[in-house]
């Protein structure tokens, strides 16, 4: 008997969030389950990798919730196609609100898993929301840092200045009636200078491999970039992130430096799993790598979301 999935909505302040709730096989509405929130990457939607992880965790006995970010996908919020880190962090909190409202989810046994930028947003949420008892990142990205310093992290933060200068000009133009400008999450036409991970991201998002009509591969330039560039998903993790943290990444991922940085800074119980041969995008849908990440996350969540486990365990 397989797990089941229900299309749901839940409130995030004035915004109606669209989610898919994955329930374990043999689900008993009178039972008590551990719950897991799944946070999608920048540019993604719930039907892609977040939903894949949620479905696989449901197969392992968890109640799992994947959802579209506010201002994106099928969720509400205007203007649409806004990538606002503060809003994305609040989305995670709202998803926890919803899981805790379910009679069959034990409010003291809620964890979360985030992929790519979703992993960074999750880390940031967990530093101030201790209802999240354990967290897992997969191919984690600190979106603000990666936007400023490039995919490989080789630039200085000052490399952001020319983009911010262009943003200022575009904002003035839009204030005077110009049409809003958009940027792509992944390159529409990769070339020889495109990092391998982003070539693979193009293949994932913009071909039948995982293309979805609600993932438009665009975000508002002026309203998003001004928020992204000053955002640090790992802010104060040394002092405020107290929960057990599992970090999974591939040895061949250009983004690996962000996972290793996070692992180096976290002071709570932590585990870094670097999977040999894996690229950033392999953990989105390639069975070998997804299954490894799910295996690690399942063991981790079973340990830290078990009935009777306390924060001090």
C-alpha positions in Angstrom: 0.0 0.0 0.0 1.5 3.3 -1.1 1.4 6.7 0.6 -1.3 9.2 -0.4 -1.3 12.9 -1.2 -3.8 15.6 -0.6 -3.9 19.1 -2.2 -4.4 21.6 0.6 -4.2 25.3 1.3 -3.1 26.9 4.5 -2.8 30.5 5.8 0.3 32.5 5.9 -1.0 35.8 7.3 -3.1 37.2 4.4 -1.6 34.9 1.9 -3.2 31.5 0.9 -0.5 28.9 0.5 -0.8 26.0 -1.9 0.5 22.7 -0.6 0.6 19.0 -1.1 0.3 16.9 2.1 1.8 13.4 1.9 0.4 10.8 4.2 2.0 7.4 5.0 0.6 4.1 3.9 -2.0 2.9 6.2 -2.5 6.4 7.5 -4.7 6.5 10.7 -6.3 9.9 11.3 -6.4 9.0 15.0 -2.7 8.2 15.1 0.3 10.4 16.1 3.0 11.0 13.5 6.2 13.0 13.1 5.8 15.8 10.6 8.3 17.1 8.1 8.2 20.4 6.1 9.9 20.2 2.6 11.2 23.6 1.3 11.7 23.9 -2.5 14.6 25.5 -4.3 14.6 29.0 -5.7 12.5 28.8 -8.9 11.0 25.5 -8.0 7.5 24.5 -7.1 6.0 21.8 -4.9 5.5 19.3 -7.7 9.3 19.1 -8.3 12.1 18.1 -5.9 10.4 19.2 -2.7 7.4 17.0 -3.5 9.7 14.1 -4.4 11.4 14.3 -1.0 8.1 14.7 0.8 6.7 11.6 -1.0 9.7 9.5 -0.1 9.6 10.6 3.5 5.9 9.7 3.6 6.9 6.3 2.4 9.1 6.1 5.5 6.2 6.9 7.9 6.3 10.7 8.2 3.5 13.2 7.4 5.2 15.5 4.9 4.2 18.9 3.5 5.6 20.4 0.3 4.3 23.8 -0.7 4.7 26.7 -3.2 6.5 29.7 -1.8 4.4 32.8 -1.3 4.3 35.0 -4.4 5.2 31.9 -6.5 3.6 28.8 -8.1 0.0 28.3 -7.1 0.3 30.2 -3.8 -1.1 33.7 -3.4 0.7 37.0 -2.9 1.3 40.0 -5.1 3.4 40.8 -7.0 3.8 37.3 -8.3 7.3 36.0 -9.2 8.9 37.7 -6.2 11.8 36.0 -4.5 11.8 37.6 -1.1 14.1 35.8 1.4 12.2 37.2 4.4 8.9 35.9 3.0 10.4 32.6 2.2 11.6 32.2 5.8 8.1 33.1 7.0 6.7 30.5 4.6 8.6 27.8 6.5 7.1 29.0 9.8 3.6 29.0 8.4 4.1 25.5 7.1 5.1 24.5 10.7 2.0 26.2 11.9 -0.1 24.1 9.6 1.5 20.8 10.5 1.1 21.5 14.2 -2.6 22.3 13.7 -3.2 18.7 12.4 -4.5 16.5 15.2 -2.5 13.5 13.9 0.9 15.3 13.9 2.7 15.5 17.2 3.6 19.1 17.6 6.8 18.2 19.4 8.0 16.0 16.5 8.2 18.4 13.6 11.3 18.6 11.4 12.1 20.1 8.0 14.1 19.4 4.9 15.2 22.0 2.3 16.9 21.7 -1.1 19.2 24.3 -2.6 18.0 27.8 -1.6 15.2 26.1 0.3 17.9 24.6 2.5 19.3 28.1 3.3 15.8 29.5 4.0 15.2 26.5 6.3 18.4 27.2 8.3 17.5 30.8 8.7 14.0 29.9 9.9 15.3 27.3 12.3 17.6 29.8 14.1 14.5 31.6 15.4 11.9 28.9 15.4 12.6 26.1 17.8 9.4 24.3 16.9 11.6 22.8 14.2 13.2 20.0 16.2 15.7 18.8 13.5 16.6 19.9 10.0 18.2 18.5 6.9 19.7 20.5 4.0 20.3 19.0 0.6 22.7 20.8 -1.8 22.3 23.8 0.4 22.6 27.3 -1.0 22.9 30.6 0.9 21.2 32.6 -1.8 22.4 36.0 -0.8 26.0 34.9 -0.6 25.9 33.0 -3.9 24.3 36.0 -5.7 27.0 38.3 -4.5 30.0 36.0 -4.8 29.0 33.9 -7.8 28.1 30.2 -7.9 31.6 29.1 -6.9 32.0 31.7 -4.2 35.2 33.1 -5.7 34.2 36.8 -5.9 34.1 39.3 -3.1 30.8 40.8 -1.8 31.7 44.0 -3.6 31.2 42.2 -6.9 27.5 42.9 -6.3 27.9 46.6 -6.8 27.5 46.8 -10.6 24.3 44.8 -10.4 23.0 47.1 -7.7 23.8 50.1 -9.8 21.8 48.6 -12.7 19.0 47.8 -10.2 18.9 51.5 -9.1 18.5 52.6 -12.7 15.8 50.0 -13.4 13.9 50.9 -10.3 13.9 54.6 -11.4 12.7 53.6 -14.8 9.9 51.4 -13.4 8.8 54.2 -11.0 8.4 56.3 -14.1 6.3 53.8 -16.0 8.6 51.2 -17.5 7.6 47.6 -17.5 9.0 45.5 -14.7 12.2 43.6 -15.5 12.7 39.9 -14.7 15.7 37.7 -14.3 15.9 34.0 -14.9 16.7 31.6 -12.1 18.6 29.3 -14.4 20.2 30.2 -17.8 17.7 29.9 -20.7 20.7 29.3 -23.1 23.7 27.9 -21.3 27.1 28.4 -22.9 30.7 27.2 -22.3 31.1 29.7 -19.4 28.0 28.4 -17.6 28.8 26.3 -14.5 28.1 22.6 -14.8 25.5 22.7 -12.1 23.6 25.5 -13.9 23.7 23.6 -17.2 22.1 20.7 -15.3 19.6 23.1 -13.7 18.6 24.2 -17.2 18.0 20.5 -18.1 16.0 20.0 -14.9 13.8 23.0 -15.1 13.4 23.8 -18.8 13.1 20.3 -20.4 10.6 17.5 -19.9 12.9 16.1 -17.2 11.1 18.1 -14.6 9.5 21.1 -16.3 6.3 22.4 -14.7 4.0 25.1 -15.9 4.0 26.8 -12.5 7.8 27.2 -12.5 8.2 30.1 -14.9 12.0 30.5 -14.5 11.7 34.2 -13.7 11.7 36.6 -10.8 11.3 40.3 -10.5 14.6 42.1 -10.8 14.3 45.2 -8.7 12.0 43.9 -6.0 13.9 40.6 -5.5 17.5 41.4 -6.0 17.5 44.3 -3.5 16.2 41.8 -0.9 18.4 38.9 -1.9 21.8 40.6 -2.0 21.8 41.6 1.7 20.4 38.3 2.9 22.6 35.9 4.8 20.8 32.5 5.4 23.5 31.5 7.9 23.3 34.6 10.0 24.1 33.8 13.7 23.9 30.1 13.2 26.9 29.7 15.6 24.8 31.0 18.5 21.1 30.6 17.6 20.9 27.3 15.7 20.5 24.8 18.5 18.8 21.9 16.7 20.4 18.8 15.3 21.4 19.5 11.7 22.1 17.1 8.8 23.9 18.5 5.8 24.0 16.4 2.5 25.8 17.5 -0.6 27.7 16.1 -3.6 31.5 16.0 -3.9 31.3 17.4 -7.4 28.8 20.2 -6.7 30.0 23.8 -7.3 27.8 24.7 -4.3 29.6 22.4 -1.9 31.4 25.3 -0.3 28.2 26.5 1.2 27.4 23.2 2.8 31.0 22.9 4.2 30.8 26.5 5.5 27.5 25.7 7.2 28.9 22.6 8.8 31.9 24.5 10.0 29.8 27.2 11.6 27.1 25.2 13.3 27.7 24.4 16.9 24.7 22.2 17.6 24.8 18.4 16.9 25.6 18.1 13.3 26.5 15.7 10.5 28.0 16.4 7.0 27.5 13.8 4.4 29.4 14.4 1.2 28.3 11.9 -1.4 31.1 11.0 -3.8 30.5 11.9 -7.4 27.3 13.8 -6.8 26.6 17.2 -8.5 24.3 19.8 -7.1 21.4 18.8 -9.3 21.9 15.1 -8.9 20.0 15.4 -5.6 17.0 16.8 -7.3 15.8 13.7 -9.0 18.6 11.2 -9.8 17.6 8.1 -7.9 21.0 7.1 -6.7 21.6 10.4 -5.0 18.0 11.2 -3.9 17.7 7.8 -2.3 21.0 8.3 -0.4 19.8 11.7 0.8 16.4 10.2 1.9 18.2 7.3 3.6 20.3 9.7 5.6 17.3 12.0 6.4 15.1 9.1 7.4 17.6 7.8 9.9 18.3 11.3 11.2 14.6 12.2 11.6 13.8 8.9 13.2 16.5 9.6 15.8 15.7 13.2 16.5 11.9 13.2 16.0 11.3 10.0 18.0 8.6 10.0 20.7 10.1 11.1 24.0 13.2 12.8 22.4 14.0 16.1 24.1 16.1 19.0 22.8 18.9 17.8 25.1 19.0 14.3 23.6 
